[in-house]
C-alpha cells in the first residue's frame, strides 16, 4: 500500500484531468478564502498599521542585509521549528502535523500532476512520502486534538466537544485519515470500502479548503508574518514597546515556567 | 482598566489562565486564544502580563493618569531573576527600570511556613472565633488541596 500511488489506480476509472482540476479548484479555494478572510478580519490592515507604528518607534534603521538575516533566522528557527510553542509536547505535535501536512500536500500535487494517467512514469518514493505525510499528520493532529488542545488541557472541556475552532484540525485529520483508508482499501481490492473512503476523502478536502474563511487555515499565512514582524521589531529596538532584555546572567533556573499549564 | 490580548502574539498556552488570581483569564472557545472574560473584575495585578511567554497581554491604563498614547510594558526574565519595565509617555519620553525578583535559585530556600507557629489548642473555643466551626458551614474537616498538586514554582 505504501508504495502504490492511489491516484494512478483511481485514474483507471476517473480521467486524470478531473483529478488535476480538483486540485486546482482546491488551490483556488485557498487563495479566495484567505483573501476574503484577510479583507473581512482586517488582519493585513492591522499588520501593516502595527508595522508602521513599530517603524516610528524604532531606535535604529535596519539595513537590507540585517533585515534579510532576521527574516531568514525567523524562517529557520521560529517558523520551521515553531519555536513560539517553546519546548514540549505542543511543539512536537505541531511540528509533526505541520511537516506531515506539507509532505502530504506536496506529494499529492506531485503524484497527481507527474505520476497519474497513461504514459506517465511510476514512482515508489512519492507514494511513500504521501503515506508517511498522512500518517505524521494523523499522529500529530490526533495527539493535539485529543490531549493537547488548550481548552481541553486548561479549561477542562471533554475532548469530544467540537466547536468552530476545530473546523481546520478536524477537516485536516479527516483528509489524512480517509486518504489513508481509501489508499488501503483500494490497494487491498475492497472496491466498496475504497469508494466509500474516496467520497469521504473528497468531502473532507472540500470542507478543509472550502472552509478557509471560517477555519484557522489562514494562520499558516499570517502567523509567519507576525513572527517576522516581531523579530524585526526586536532587532530595530522598537520591540512593541517592550523593555530590552536585562543585562544579567541566567543563573536562577526556571520558576513558574518549569511546568506547563494543566491544572484545570 | 483591564488586560487585553494581542491575538497575533497569543498562542493559547494557558500560563495566564493558570496564574490569574481572579480566574478571569480564559481561553476563547472560538479562536482558542486567551481572553479576559470579565474586564470589570480585573484589578490590573499584572500577573498574566508578566507570566505570558509571548508578551501577548497588555493593560489599558486609566485615562486620568495614563492618557492615550502611553505604554507600560514589562518583561519578566525568571532565569535572570529580573523584571524590566518600560514606561512610555504620550510625549514620547521613555523610562526603563530593571529590578531583581529573586536573588536565589527558584525552588530552593523556601520558608517552611508549615513548621512555624502552631495553632493553639482550644483557640477555636475563644470568643474571637465564636461562630466557628459552625459558621464556616462545613461538615467535619476543613477542605484542603494537596500540596503536590500545586504548580511547580508556586510555593506556599
Contacts between the chains, C-beta under 8 A, distances in Angstrom:
chain1	res1	chain2	res2	distance
A	46	B	8	7.6
A	47	B	8	7.4
A	50	B	8	7.9
A	84	B	11	5.5
A	84	B	54	6.7
A	85	B	11	6.2
A	85	B	13	7.6
A	86	B	13	7.4
A	86	B	53	6.4
A	90	B	13	7.5
A	149	B	32	7.3
A	150	B	12	4.3
A	150	B	13	6.9
A	150	B	14	5.1
A	150	B	27	4.9
A	150	B	32	6.1
A	151	B	27	4.8
A	151	B	29	6.6
A	151	B	32	6.5
A	153	B	14	6.7
A	154	B	14	3.6
A	154	B	17	5.0
A	154	B	18	7.3
A	154	B	27	5.9
A	155	B	17	7.4
A	155	B	26	6.6
A	155	B	27	5.4
A	163	B	29	5.4
A	163	B	30	6.5
A	164	B	30	5.2
A	165	B	29	7.1
A	165	B	30	5.4
A	165	B	31	6.3
A	165	B	32	4.7
A	216	B	31	8.0
A	216	B	32	7.7
A	222	B	8	7.2
A	223	B	8	7.8
A	226	B	8	4.0
A	226	B	9	7.1
A	230	B	9	7.1
A	240	B	55	7.0
A	240	B	73	7.4
A	241	B	71	4.2
A	241	B	73	4.8
A	241	B	86	6.1
A	241	B	88	5.6
A	242	B	55	5.7
A	242	B	73	4.9
A	242	B	74	7.9
A	242	B	75	5.5
A	242	B	86	6.3
A	243	B	73	6.5
A	243	B	74	7.1
A	243	B	75	5.0
A	243	B	84	3.8
A	243	B	85	6.0
A	243	B	86	3.8
A	243	B	96	5.5
A	243	B	97	7.8
A	243	B	98	7.5
A	244	B	84	7.1
A	244	B	86	7.9
A	244	B	96	7.1
A	245	B	75	7.2
A	245	B	77	7.0
A	245	B	84	7.7
A	246	B	75	7.5
A	246	B	77	5.5
A	246	B	80	5.2
A	246	B	82	3.9
A	246	B	84	5.2
A	246	B	98	5.1
A	247	B	98	7.9
A	248	B	77	7.6
A	248	B	80	4.2
A	248	B	81	7.0
A	248	B	82	5.3
A	248	B	98	8.0
A	249	B	80	6.8
A	250	B	77	7.9
A	250	B	79	4.0
A	250	B	80	5.5
A	251	B	79	7.4
A	251	B	80	7.3
A	251	B	81	7.2
A	251	B	105	7.6
A	252	B	78	6.7
A	252	B	79	6.0
A	252	B	80	7.1
A	252	B	81	4.3
A	252	B	102	5.6
A	252	B	104	7.2
A	252	B	105	5.0
A	252	B	106	5.7
A	253	B	79	6.5
A	253	B	105	5.1
A	253	B	106	5.3
A	253	B	107	7.1
A	254	B	78	6.1
A	254	B	79	6.3
A	254	B	106	6.5
A	254	B	153	7.0
A	255	B	78	4.3
A	255	B	102	7.5
A	255	B	106	3.9
A	255	B	107	7.4
A	255	B	153	4.1
A	256	B	15	7.4
A	256	B	18	7.9
A	256	B	19	6.9
A	256	B	51	6.2
A	256	B	78	7.1
A	256	B	151	6.7
A	256	B	152	7.7
A	256	B	153	3.9
A	256	B	154	6.4
A	257	B	15	7.6
A	257	B	53	6.8
A	257	B	78	6.2
A	257	B	153	7.2
A	258	B	106	7.4
A	258	B	107	7.6
A	258	B	152	4.4
A	258	B	153	5.0
A	259	B	151	5.3
A	259	B	152	4.0
A	259	B	153	6.6
A	260	B	13	7.5
A	260	B	14	7.9
A	261	B	13	6.5
A	261	B	14	3.6
A	261	B	15	5.4
A	261	B	17	6.2
A	261	B	18	4.2
A	261	B	151	7.7
A	262	B	14	7.7
A	263	B	18	6.2
A	263	B	149	7.2
A	263	B	151	5.9
A	264	B	14	8.0
A	264	B	17	7.0
